Amino acid sequence: MSEEKSEEERMAEEDLVRERVDHEGNVWRKVYAGGGLHFKNWLEQTIELCGEENVEVEETDATGLQCFEEGGEKMYRIWVKRSAEIDELT
């Protein structure tokens, strides 16, 4: 018998994802996780504030999240490269 995580557990796990370090040692901070029009709006605003070179998008697993599964939407994370200047903005 497989134990599937509840939607609340999946979202709680996503909330724990806050930072990552890339292969060059840069620290990235997650500023958004979601999809659809909200994602597009957040992405545009984040690029405007932080510059395209300081923003990365990662597609993430939306399995178990009913709103994404029913709508056939993908889920994304928006990451911003940490620096003193960027930290002041975000």
CNS distance restraints for C-alpha pairs under 8 A (distance, minus, plus):
assign (resid   4 and name CA) (resid  64 and name CA) 7.95 0.50 0.50
assign (resid   5 and name CA) (resid   9 and name CA) 5.90 0.50 0.50
assign (resid   5 and name CA) (resid  10 and name CA) 6.40 0.50 0.50
assign (resid   5 and name CA) (resid  64 and name CA) 7.16 0.50 0.50
assign (resid   6 and name CA) (resid  10 and name CA) 6.32 0.50 0.50
assign (resid   6 and name CA) (resid  64 and name CA) 6.98 0.50 0.50
assign (resid   7 and name CA) (resid  11 and name CA) 6.24 0.50 0.50
assign (resid   7 and name CA) (resid  64 and name CA) 5.88 0.50 0.50
assign (resid   7 and name CA) (resid  65 and name CA) 5.50 0.50 0.50
assign (resid   7 and name CA) (resid  66 and name CA) 7.38 0.50 0.50
assign (resid   8 and name CA) (resid  12 and name CA) 6.07 0.50 0.50
assign (resid   9 and name CA) (resid  13 and name CA) 6.17 0.50 0.50
assign (resid  10 and name CA) (resid  14 and name CA) 6.32 0.50 0.50
assign (resid  10 and name CA) (resid  64 and name CA) 7.14 0.50 0.50
assign (resid  10 and name CA) (resid  65 and name CA) 7.38 0.50 0.50
assign (resid  11 and name CA) (resid  15 and name CA) 6.20 0.50 0.50
assign (resid  12 and name CA) (resid  16 and name CA) 6.59 0.50 0.50
assign (resid  13 and name CA) (resid  17 and name CA) 6.99 0.50 0.50
assign (resid  14 and name CA) (resid  33 and name CA) 7.89 0.50 0.50
assign (resid  17 and name CA) (resid  30 and name CA) 7.35 0.50 0.50
assign (resid  18 and name CA) (resid  29 and name CA) 5.83 0.50 0.50
assign (resid  18 and name CA) (resid  30 and name CA) 5.13 0.50 0.50
assign (resid  18 and name CA) (resid  31 and name CA) 7.96 0.50 0.50
assign (resid  19 and name CA) (resid  27 and name CA) 6.90 0.50 0.50
assign (resid  19 and name CA) (resid  28 and name CA) 5.50 0.50 0.50
assign (resid  19 and name CA) (resid  29 and name CA) 4.50 0.50 0.50
assign (resid  19 and name CA) (resid  30 and name CA) 5.90 0.50 0.50
assign (resid  20 and name CA) (resid  27 and name CA) 5.85 0.50 0.50
assign (resid  20 and name CA) (resid  28 and name CA) 5.31 0.50 0.50
assign (resid  20 and name CA) (resid  29 and name CA) 6.72 0.50 0.50
assign (resid  21 and name CA) (resid  25 and name CA) 5.68 0.50 0.50
assign (resid  21 and name CA) (resid  26 and name CA) 5.47 0.50 0.50
assign (resid  21 and name CA) (resid  27 and name CA) 4.54 0.50 0.50
assign (resid  21 and name CA) (resid  28 and name CA) 6.12 0.50 0.50
assign (resid  22 and name CA) (resid  26 and name CA) 5.46 0.50 0.50
assign (resid  22 and name CA) (resid  27 and name CA) 6.69 0.50 0.50
assign (resid  22 and name CA) (resid  28 and name CA) 7.66 0.50 0.50
assign (resid  26 and name CA) (resid  81 and name CA) 6.91 0.50 0.50
assign (resid  26 and name CA) (resid  82 and name CA) 7.43 0.50 0.50
assign (resid  27 and name CA) (resid  81 and name CA) 6.00 0.50 0.50
assign (resid  27 and name CA) (resid  82 and name CA) 5.58 0.50 0.50
assign (resid  28 and name CA) (resid  79 and name CA) 5.79 0.50 0.50
assign (resid  28 and name CA) (resid  80 and name CA) 5.32 0.50 0.50
assign (resid  28 and name CA) (resid  81 and name CA) 4.36 0.50 0.50
assign (resid  28 and name CA) (resid  82 and name CA) 5.45 0.50 0.50
assign (resid  29 and name CA) (resid  79 and name CA) 5.41 0.50 0.50
assign (resid  29 and name CA) (resid  80 and name CA) 5.29 0.50 0.50
assign (resid  29 and name CA) (resid  81 and name CA) 6.39 0.50 0.50
assign (resid  29 and name CA) (resid  82 and name CA) 6.44 0.50 0.50
assign (resid  30 and name CA) (resid  77 and name CA) 6.71 0.50 0.50
assign (resid  30 and name CA) (resid  78 and name CA) 5.81 0.50 0.50
assign (resid  30 and name CA) (resid  79 and name CA) 4.48 0.50 0.50
assign (resid  30 and name CA) (resid  80 and name CA) 6.42 0.50 0.50
assign (resid  31 and name CA) (resid  77 and name CA) 7.58 0.50 0.50
assign (resid  31 and name CA) (resid  78 and name CA) 5.76 0.50 0.50
assign (resid  31 and name CA) (resid  79 and name CA) 5.97 0.50 0.50
assign (resid  31 and name CA) (resid  80 and name CA) 6.90 0.50 0.50
assign (resid  32 and name CA) (resid  39 and name CA) 7.74 0.50 0.50
assign (resid  32 and name CA) (resid  42 and name CA) 7.35 0.50 0.50
assign (resid  32 and name CA) (resid  76 and name CA) 7.97 0.50 0.50
assign (resid  32 and name CA) (resid  77 and name CA) 5.56 0.50 0.50
assign (resid  32 and name CA) (resid  78 and name CA) 5.15 0.50 0.50
assign (resid  32 and name CA) (resid  79 and name CA) 7.44 0.50 0.50
assign (resid  33 and name CA) (resid  39 and name CA) 7.61 0.50 0.50
assign (resid  33 and name CA) (resid  75 and name CA) 6.99 0.50 0.50
assign (resid  33 and name CA) (resid  76 and name CA) 5.55 0.50 0.50
assign (resid  33 and name CA) (resid  77 and name CA) 4.36 0.50 0.50
assign (resid  33 and name CA) (resid  78 and name CA) 6.48 0.50 0.50
assign (resid  34 and name CA) (resid  38 and name CA) 7.31 0.50 0.50
assign (resid  34 and name CA) (resid  39 and name CA) 5.90 0.50 0.50
assign (resid  34 and name CA) (resid  75 and name CA) 5.09 0.50 0.50
assign (resid  34 and name CA) (resid  76 and name CA) 5.42 0.50 0.50
assign (resid  34 and name CA) (resid  77 and name CA) 6.66 0.50 0.50
assign (resid  35 and name CA) (resid  39 and name CA) 4.66 0.50 0.50
assign (resid  35 and name CA) (resid  40 and name CA) 7.57 0.50 0.50
assign (resid  35 and name CA) (resid  68 and name CA) 7.99 0.50 0.50
assign (resid  35 and name CA) (resid  73 and name CA) 6.84 0.50 0.50
assign (resid  35 and name CA) (resid  74 and name CA) 6.18 0.50 0.50
assign (resid  35 and name CA) (resid  75 and name CA) 4.91 0.50 0.50
assign (resid  35 and name CA) (resid  76 and name CA) 5.93 0.50 0.50
assign (resid  36 and name CA) (resid  40 and name CA) 6.64 0.50 0.50
assign (resid  36 and name CA) (resid  73 and name CA) 6.93 0.50 0.50
assign (resid  36 and name CA) (resid  74 and name CA) 7.82 0.50 0.50
assign (resid  37 and name CA) (resid  41 and name CA) 6.18 0.50 0.50
assign (resid  38 and name CA) (resid  42 and name CA) 6.12 0.50 0.50
assign (resid  39 and name CA) (resid  43 and name CA) 6.00 0.50 0.50
assign (resid  39 and name CA) (resid  76 and name CA) 7.47 0.50 0.50
assign (resid  40 and name CA) (resid  44 and name CA) 6.20 0.50 0.50
assign (resid  41 and name CA) (resid  45 and name CA) 6.25 0.50 0.50
assign (resid  42 and name CA) (resid  46 and name CA) 5.94 0.50 0.50
assign (resid  43 and name CA) (resid  47 and name CA) 6.11 0.50 0.50
assign (resid  43 and name CA) (resid  78 and name CA) 6.97 0.50 0.50
assign (resid  44 and name CA) (resid  48 and name CA) 6.17 0.50 0.50
assign (resid  45 and name CA) (resid  49 and name CA) 6.19 0.50 0.50
assign (resid  46 and name CA) (resid  50 and name CA) 5.83 0.50 0.50
assign (resid  46 and name CA) (resid  51 and name CA) 7.54 0.50 0.50
assign (resid  46 and name CA) (resid  55 and name CA) 7.34 0.50 0.50
assign (resid  47 and name CA) (resid  51 and name CA) 4.79 0.50 0.50
assign (resid  47 and name CA) (resid  52 and name CA) 4.99 0.50 0.50
assign (resid  47 and name CA) (resid  54 and name CA) 7.77 0.50 0.50
assign (resid  47 and name CA) (resid  55 and name CA) 6.41 0.50 0.50
assign (resid  48 and name CA) (resid  52 and name CA) 7.59 0.50 0.50
assign (resid  49 and name CA) (resid  89 and name CA) 7.08 0.50 0.50
assign (resid  50 and name CA) (resid  54 and name CA) 6.06 0.50 0.50
assign (resid  50 and name CA) (resid  55 and name CA) 7.11 0.50 0.50
assign (resid  50 and name CA) (resid  80 and name CA) 7.56 0.50 0.50
assign (resid  50 and name CA) (resid  86 and name CA) 6.24 0.50 0.50
assign (resid  50 and name CA) (resid  89 and name CA) 7.50 0.50 0.50
assign (resid  51 and name CA) (resid  55 and name CA) 6.88 0.50 0.50
assign (resid  54 and name CA) (resid  80 and name CA) 5.57 0.50 0.50
assign (resid  54 and name CA) (resid  81 and name CA) 5.03 0.50 0.50
assign (resid  55 and name CA) (resid  78 and name CA) 7.01 0.50 0.50
assign (resid  55 and name CA) (resid  79 and name CA) 5.67 0.50 0.50
assign (resid  55 and name CA) (resid  80 and name CA) 4.72 0.50 0.50
assign (resid  55 and name CA) (resid  81 and name CA) 6.43 0.50 0.50
assign (resid  56 and name CA) (resid  78 and name CA) 5.94 0.50 0.50
assign (resid  56 and name CA) (resid  79 and name CA) 5.08 0.50 0.50
assign (resid  56 and name CA) (resid  80 and name CA) 6.52 0.50 0.50
assign (resid  57 and name CA) (resid  76 and name CA) 6.65 0.50 0.50
assign (resid  57 and name CA) (resid  77 and name CA) 5.73 0.50 0.50
assign (resid  57 and name CA) (resid  78 and name CA) 4.78 0.50 0.50
assign (resid  57 and name CA) (resid  79 and name CA) 6.18 0.50 0.50
assign (resid  58 and name CA) (resid  76 and name CA) 5.48 0.50 0.50
assign (resid  58 and name CA) (resid  77 and name CA) 5.15 0.50 0.50
assign (resid  58 and name CA) (resid  78 and name CA) 6.59 0.50 0.50
assign (resid  58 and name CA) (resid  79 and name CA) 7.77 0.50 0.50
assign (resid  59 and name CA) (resid  74 and name CA) 7.12 0.50 0.50
assign (resid  59 and name CA) (resid  75 and name CA) 5.87 0.50 0.50
assign (resid  59 and name CA) (resid  76 and name CA) 4.34 0.50 0.50
assign (resid  59 and name CA) (resid  77 and name CA) 6.37 0.50 0.50
assign (resid  60 and name CA) (resid  74 and name CA) 7.63 0.50 0.50
assign (resid  60 and name CA) (resid  75 and name CA) 5.53 0.50 0.50
assign (resid  60 and name CA) (resid  76 and name CA) 5.42 0.50 0.50
assign (resid  60 and name CA) (resid  77 and name CA) 6.87 0.50 0.50
assign (resid  61 and name CA) (resid  74 and name CA) 7.85 0.50 0.50
assign (resid  61 and name CA) (resid  75 and name CA) 6.64 0.50 0.50
assign (resid  62 and name CA) (resid  68 and name CA) 6.31 0.50 0.50
assign (resid  62 and name CA) (resid  69 and name CA) 7.07 0.50 0.50
assign (resid  62 and name CA) (resid  74 and name CA) 6.65 0.50 0.50
assign (resid  62 and name CA) (resid  75 and name CA) 5.67 0.50 0.50
assign (resid  63 and name CA) (resid  68 and name CA) 7.98 0.50 0.50
assign (resid  63 and name CA) (resid  69 and name CA) 6.89 0.50 0.50
assign (resid  64 and name CA) (resid  69 and name CA) 7.35 0.50 0.50
assign (resid  65 and name CA) (resid  69 and name CA) 6.17 0.50 0.50
assign (resid  66 and name CA) (resid  70 and name CA) 5.81 0.50 0.50
assign (resid  67 and name CA) (resid  71 and name CA) 6.13 0.50 0.50
assign (resid  68 and name CA) (resid  72 and name CA) 5.77 0.50 0.50
assign (resid  68 and name CA) (resid  73 and name CA) 4.86 0.50 0.50
assign (resid  68 and name CA) (resid  74 and name CA) 6.51 0.50 0.50
assign (resid  68 and name CA) (resid  75 and name CA) 7.19 0.50 0.50
assign (resid  69 and name CA) (resid  73 and name CA) 6.55 0.50 0.50
assign (resid  80 and name CA) (resid  86 and name CA) 7.98 0.50 0.50
assign (resid  81 and name CA) (resid  86 and name CA) 7.54 0.50 0.50
assign (resid  82 and name CA) (resid  86 and name CA) 6.20 0.50 0.50
assign (resid  82 and name CA) (resid  87 and name CA) 6.32 0.50 0.50
assign (resid  83 and name CA) (resid  87 and name CA) 5.91 0.50 0.50
assign (resid  84 and name CA) (resid  88 and name CA) 6.47 0.50 0.50
assign (resid  85 and name CA) (resid  89 and name CA) 6.94 0.50 0.50
assign (resid  86 and name CA) (resid  90 and name CA) 6.36 0.50 0.50
